[in-house]
Amino acid sequence: MDTQNPSAPSRAQSALAGNPTRSRHHTGGIVHENTRHTTRFTVIGNHLTQHPELSLLAIGLGCHIQSLPAGAPADIKSLAARFKEGTTRIAAALRELEAHGYLRRERVRTATGRIITRTTSCNQPGHRREAANTDCPAPPHRPAASDRAPQRRPRKALPAVPQPTQAAATALHQQATDLLTTLRRLDSRLLLSAADTAHLVPGVIAWLEREVTPTAVRHALTADLPDDPLRRPAALLAHRLTAHLPPPPPYRAPVGPPPVRHPLRTCEGCERAFRAPETETHCRDCRTARP
């Protein structure tokens, strides 16, 4: 009964008092079985794969983007179609990479006038690429919230709009204002400020002055709007008021007053009724027959 089992394992030693971080259950570290790549590989720095501030999703997405060939789509919709994380998480990861200098996104206009987003991947933020003579942006310095001074970009002036005559501007001002303020009912993106409305009113009056109905003006301003978000709807409306201004109506000669209708009178010669002023006593036939 008191014989000890020689095959039983000895009791686990408790952690040493001088080494409190020692684990009771020791696990081995990672062991690499590496094979040298000769094709289809990408060199990625440990500053990205072991970044202390980036999330795991941002690190993985950064590695994926660096492995893409030139010209491959790297926008949010294309990445969301490739991975199952969804647009919200992918957009957040892209913002992380952009904040730490691994991405640069710029909105550029193509030769056809379309605005696209160009994404540039930087494998070493802050280093110069001699071949293209460009710089990858370094991770931005983030000042404290108390040190940040509000900076506002100067607002670009709106394009000019057609100007009506003084008489039309006075008579049609309220009608043009009502037309502009109700555009948001057709498209919520066409919500205009008071300053933008005041700038566009003369252009609308110029259309109304040319005998264009309010319905036709409203259709010209809201038809075939782009699907992209409107960054400045007032500028788009000002362009349409100027570019699509119809010609003036054809000239119409002024119409004189209507002819005077004289009362019926009785001819003193033939006693026939005729119309004439009070000074006439005979009808036309009798006046012609008289010597």
C-alpha positions in Angstrom: 0.0 0.0 0.0 2.8 2.4 0.8 5.0 1.5 -2.2 5.4 4.4 -4.6 4.8 4.0 -8.3 8.2 4.5 -10.0 6.6 5.3 -13.4 4.4 8.2 -12.1 5.6 11.6 -13.2 7.1 13.9 -10.6 5.1 16.9 -9.4 5.4 20.0 -11.5 7.7 22.5 -10.0 6.1 25.8 -9.0 7.3 29.1 -10.6 10.4 30.5 -9.0 9.9 33.4 -6.8 12.6 35.4 -8.7 11.0 34.6 -12.1 7.3 35.2 -11.8 6.8 35.3 -15.6 7.9 31.7 -16.0 5.0 29.6 -17.3 3.9 26.5 -15.6 3.0 24.9 -18.9 6.0 25.6 -21.2 5.1 25.9 -25.0 7.7 25.9 -27.7 8.3 28.9 -30.0 7.7 28.9 -33.7 9.9 26.8 -35.9 10.4 27.9 -39.5 10.7 25.4 -42.3 11.7 27.8 -45.1 12.2 27.0 -48.8 13.8 29.6 -51.1 11.3 31.2 -53.5 12.4 31.5 -57.1 9.0 32.6 -58.6 5.9 34.4 -57.5 7.1 36.1 -54.4 7.1 39.6 -52.9 9.7 41.1 -50.5 7.9 42.8 -47.6 9.7 44.6 -44.8 9.3 43.5 -41.2 8.4 47.1 -40.4 5.0 46.3 -41.9 4.5 42.7 -40.9 5.5 43.5 -37.3 4.2 47.0 -37.1 3.4 47.9 -33.4 0.4 50.1 -34.1 -1.3 48.7 -37.2 -4.1 46.2 -36.8 -3.8 42.6 -38.0 -6.3 43.4 -40.8 -4.3 46.5 -41.9 -1.0 44.5 -41.9 -2.6 41.7 -44.0 -4.2 44.1 -46.4 -0.9 46.0 -46.8 0.9 42.8 -47.6 -1.8 41.9 -50.2 -1.7 45.4 -51.8 2.1 45.2 -52.1 1.8 41.9 -53.9 -0.6 43.2 -56.5 0.8 43.9 -60.0 0.8 47.5 -61.3 -2.6 48.6 -62.5 -4.6 46.1 -60.4 -7.7 47.6 -58.7 -7.2 48.4 -55.0 -10.3 50.4 -54.2 -12.7 49.5 -51.4 -15.3 47.8 -53.7 -12.7 45.6 -55.4 -11.1 44.6 -52.2 -14.5 43.9 -50.6 -15.4 41.6 -53.5 -12.1 39.7 -53.0 -12.3 39.4 -49.2 -15.1 38.8 -46.8 -14.3 41.4 -44.2 -16.7 44.0 -45.8 -16.4 47.5 -47.0 -16.4 49.1 -43.5 -13.5 47.1 -42.1 -11.5 47.3 -45.3 -12.0 51.1 -45.4 -10.8 51.4 -41.8 -7.7 49.3 -42.7 -6.9 51.4 -45.7 -7.1 54.6 -43.5 -4.6 53.0 -41.1 -2.2 52.2 -43.9 -2.6 55.7 -45.3 -2.0 57.3 -41.9 1.3 55.4 -41.5 2.5 56.2 -45.0 2.0 52.8 -46.7 -0.7 54.2 -49.0 -1.3 57.4 -50.8 -4.7 58.0 -52.4 -5.3 61.0 -54.8 -8.3 62.1 -56.8 -7.3 62.8 -60.4 -9.1 63.8 -63.5 -8.7 61.7 -66.6 -8.4 62.9 -70.2 -12.1 62.3 -70.6 -13.0 64.5 -67.6 -13.8 61.6 -65.3 -12.6 61.8 -61.7 -10.9 58.6 -60.3 -9.0 57.7 -57.2 -5.4 56.7 -57.8 -3.8 54.5 -55.1 0.0 54.4 -54.6 1.5 51.7 -52.5 4.8 52.6 -50.6 6.8 49.6 -49.3 9.1 51.9 -47.3 7.4 55.0 -46.0 9.7 58.0 -46.0 12.2 56.6 -48.5 12.8 58.1 -52.0 12.3 56.0 -55.1 15.0 57.0 -57.6 13.4 55.5 -60.7 10.2 57.6 -60.5 11.8 60.5 -58.6 9.0 60.4 -56.1 8.8 60.2 -52.3 6.7 57.8 -50.3 5.0 59.9 -47.6 6.5 59.4 -44.1 4.1 58.7 -41.3 2.6 62.0 -40.4 3.4 63.7 -37.1 0.2 63.8 -35.0 0.2 66.8 -32.7 -1.8 66.9 -29.5 -5.4 67.9 -29.8 -4.7 71.2 -28.0 -1.9 72.1 -30.5 -4.0 71.6 -33.6 -5.1 74.8 -35.2 -8.2 74.7 -37.4 -7.2 75.2 -41.0 -9.8 76.0 -43.6 -9.1 75.7 -47.3 -10.1 78.9 -49.3 -13.5 78.3 -50.9 -13.4 78.6 -54.7 -15.8 81.1 -56.2 -18.8 79.7 -58.1 -18.9 80.0 -61.9 -20.7 83.0 -63.3 -24.3 82.7 -64.3 -26.3 84.5 -67.0 -27.7 87.9 -66.0 -31.2 89.0 -66.8 -32.6 92.5 -67.6 -33.4 94.7 -64.6 -37.2 94.5 -65.2 -37.2 90.7 -65.3 -34.9 90.4 -62.2 -37.5 92.4 -60.2 -40.6 90.5 -61.5 -39.3 86.9 -61.4 -37.0 87.0 -58.4 -39.4 85.1 -56.0 -40.3 82.6 -58.6 -36.6 81.8 -59.3 -35.9 81.5 -55.6 -38.7 79.1 -55.0 -37.6 77.0 -57.9 -34.0 76.6 -56.5 -35.1 75.9 -52.9 -37.4 73.1 -54.0 -34.8 71.2 -56.0 -33.9 69.2 -52.9 -37.3 67.5 -53.1 -36.2 65.9 -56.4 -32.7 65.1 -55.2 -31.5 65.4 -51.6 -28.0 66.3 -52.9 -29.2 69.6 -54.3 -29.6 71.2 -50.8 -28.3 74.8 -51.4 -27.2 77.4 -48.9 -28.6 80.9 -48.9 -25.4 82.3 -50.5 -25.5 79.7 -53.3 -29.2 80.3 -53.9 -28.6 84.1 -54.2 -25.8 83.5 -56.7 -27.9 81.2 -58.9 -31.2 83.2 -58.9 -30.1 85.6 -61.7 -29.3 82.6 -63.9 -32.7 81.1 -63.4 -34.4 84.5 -64.0 -32.5 84.7 -67.4 -34.1 81.4 -68.4 -37.6 82.4 -67.3 -37.1 85.7 -69.1 -36.6 83.7 -72.3 -40.1 82.2 -72.0 -38.8 78.9 -70.5 -41.4 77.3 -68.1 -40.3 76.6 -64.5 -40.9 72.9 -65.2 -38.4 73.0 -68.1 -35.8 74.9 -66.0 -36.2 72.3 -63.2 -35.7 69.4 -65.7 -32.6 71.0 -67.2 -31.0 71.4 -63.8 -31.8 67.9 -62.4 -31.8 65.6 -65.4 -28.9 63.0 -65.8 -27.1 63.9 -62.6 -24.0 61.8 -61.9 -24.3 58.9 -59.5 -21.2 60.0 -57.5 -21.6 62.3 -54.5 -21.9 65.9 -55.5 -19.1 67.8 -53.6 -20.5 71.2 -54.6 -23.9 71.1 -56.2 -24.1 74.9 -56.7 -21.1 74.8 -59.1 -22.8 72.1 -61.2 -26.1 74.1 -61.4 -24.2 77.3 -62.3 -22.4 75.4 -65.1 -25.7 74.0 -66.5 -27.4 77.4 -66.3 -24.6 78.9 -68.4 -23.8 76.0 -70.8 -27.5 75.1 -71.7 -28.9 78.7 -71.8 -31.6 78.7 -74.6 -31.7 81.4 -77.2 -33.9 84.4 -76.7 -37.5 84.2 -78.1 -38.1 85.6 -81.7 -38.8 89.3 -82.0 -42.5 90.2 -81.9 -43.6 93.6 -83.2 -45.7 95.5 -80.7 -49.4 95.3 -81.3 -51.2 98.6 -81.5 -54.5 99.4 -79.8 -57.7 97.7 -81.2 -59.7 99.7 -83.8 -62.5 101.9 -82.5 -66.0 100.4 -83.0 -68.4 103.3 -83.8 -72.1 103.0 -83.0 -74.7 102.3 -85.6 -76.3 105.4 -87.3 -79.0 105.9 -89.9 -78.0 107.3 -93.3 -79.9 110.5 -94.1 -79.9 109.6 -97.8 -81.0 106.0 -97.9 -81.9 105.4 -94.3 -79.6 102.4 -94.1 -77.8 101.6 -90.9 -74.0 102.1 -90.9 -71.2 102.7 -88.5 -69.4 106.0 -88.5 -68.4 108.9 -86.3 -71.0 111.4 -85.3 -69.7 113.9 -87.9 -70.8 111.6 -90.8 -74.5 111.8 -91.8 -74.4 109.6 -94.9 -73.1 106.1 -95.5 -70.3 105.3 -97.8 -72.4 104.6 -100.9 -74.3 107.9 -100.5 -71.1 109.8 -100.0 -69.7 108.3 -103.2 -72.9 109.0 -105.2 -73.1 112.7 -104.1 -71.5 115.2 -106.5 
